[in-house]
Amino acid sequence: LPLTILMQVIAVSTDSHHTHLAWIKTPRDKGGLGEMNIPIVADVSKRISANYGVLVTDEDDDMFGAALRGLFIIDPQGIVRSIQINDDQVGRSVPETLRILKAFQYATAHPGEVCPANWKPGHKTIKADQDAKYDFFDATYGQHQRN
């Protein structure tokens, strides 16, 4: 069954709201964001960026004062479940972010199960039980000798 993704997306940038408006008005094929249905917060004070650890504070760094590309998955209880921080040369993958989000939502709804690397909805999980976990490894990698 496909999972319904319940989430709230918020973009934060150290640019001003004027810059954000121009960025949104510029079509994607011209290097802009185009129409967006998510809020963009103007963090001109850089306080949010500093609090989330993405602000470059090393004065010897060429990127001093800039914010790195950060992605944070925070669950409804306010617990940070995933952090990804890239420098300005590498973006993030929306499909991978959605895969990780679905895995966290599945694992939360199914205590005692672990979503392995590259897990997608409908794929097998690893059971936390000492004996049951071998079902996953046997099905994925063939028979293993059990202790």
C-alpha positions, 0 to 999 in steps of 0.5 A, spaced: 500 500 500 502 506 498 503 511 504 500 517 505 505 523 506 503 527 511 508 533 512 509 540 512 515 543 508 518 550 510 524 553 506 529 557 509 534 562 506 538 568 508 536 572 502 531 577 503 523 576 502 524 581 496 530 576 493 525 570 494 519 574 491 524 575 484 526 568 485 519 565 485 517 569 479 523 567 475 521 560 471 525 554 473 527 553 466 530 560 467 534 559 473 528 561 478 524 557 483 517 558 479 511 557 483 511 554 489 506 552 494 511 552 500 512 558 505 519 561 504 522 564 511 527 570 510 532 569 515 536 575 514 538 575 521 541 568 520 539 566 527 535 560 524 541 558 520 546 558 526 541 555 530 540 549 525 548 549 524 548 550 517 551 557 518 559 558 516 562 561 522 569 560 520 572 567 518 578 563 514 573 559 510 571 562 503 564 561 505 564 565 511 557 568 513 553 563 508 548 558 509 550 551 507 544 547 504 541 543 510 535 539 510 532 537 516 526 531 517 523 533 524 517 528 527 511 531 530 514 530 537 519 535 535 525 530 534 530 531 529 530 524 525 534 526 519 539 531 518 543 532 511 548 538 510 551 540 503 555 545 501 553 550 496 556 545 490 551 539 491 543 540 492 539 535 495 534 529 492 527 530 492 526 522 491 531 520 496 528 525 501 521 522 500 524 515 501 527 517 507 521 520 510 516 514 508 521 510 511 521 514 518 513 514 518 513 506 516 518 505 522 514 509 527 508 506 525 511 499 525 515 498 532 520 493 532 521 493 524 527 497 521 527 499 514 534 497 511 538 501 506 534 503 500 528 501 503 521 503 499 514 502 501 512 495 500 519 492 501 521 487 506 523 490 513 528 487 518 525 485 524 528 487 531 527 480 534 533 476 534 531 470 530 526 474 525 531 478 523 534 472 519 528 472 515 530 478 511 537 476 510 535 469 508 530 472 503 535 478 501 542 474 501 540 467 501 541 462 507 545 464 513 548 459 518 544 461 524 547 461 531 
